[in-house]
Structure formats: structure tokens, C-alpha cells
Amino acid sequence: MTSYIDAMRQFFARISPVRATRDLRYFLKTRERYEWSFFALSIVVTGVVIWAFFYDSYAEKEYRPNIVYFQQWKLDRTDAQIVAQQKIDKPIRDAEVAAQKAREEKLRAGFKRLDDKLNDMGL
């Protein structure tokens, strides 16, 4: 165990950020001009590949079902209770139907505009 710790100490004793920086500067000074152009080209190509992966990494939202719960009624309801509940529910249902028709009309108008543009182009 002690030999392992001693080996690690010797390994880390040789690591110095100052010496690493000095070594890097010396290495870069001794490079030829064509090596710098290949270095720049390799950086650009690598950057394009990384950008392409990042740009293409769109993930769709997780699907969550729209659960619609319904009300349970007693079996012994009278007709008057049923009619009263229908009168309460009618305005809500009418508003939902009107909203749905408005969405459909808006979508239909968008497709109509697209169709007109395509017809103008001759397609």
C-alpha cells in the first residue's frame, strides 16, 4: 500500500501548471505555418460537428394524456334533476363547441391562405 502511495506522490510531484504552460508555449512556437492552418481547420471542423449535434438535438415534449373525468350520477335521479343538470351544463358545452369551431375555422383559414399562395405560384 505504501509503494502505491509513494508512486502517486512521485507522479503528482512532476505535474506543475507552470511547467505545463511553459512546455505548451515552447511547443506552439516551434510549429510551422502550414501546421497552424491545419490546426485552425481541425478546430473549425470539430466546431461544426459539435454545433450540428447541438442544433439537431431537439427532443419532443413528453406525451401526457389529457384525461377527461366524468361525473357519476345516481341511478335513482328524477327527470327533473336530469333536466336541471342539463340546463346548468348547456352554456358550458356551448362555449366549448364555439371555441372548437373557432379553432377549426382559424386552421381552415390558414390552409386556405397556403392553398391560395400555392395556386398563385402555379402549383
Secondary structure, DSSP 8 states (H G I E B T S, - for coil): -HHHHHHHHHHHHT--HHHHHHHHHHHHHT--HHHHHHHHHHHHHHHHHHHHHHHT------------------TT--HHHHHHHHHHHHHHHHHHHHHHHHHHHHHHHHHHHHHHHHHHHT-
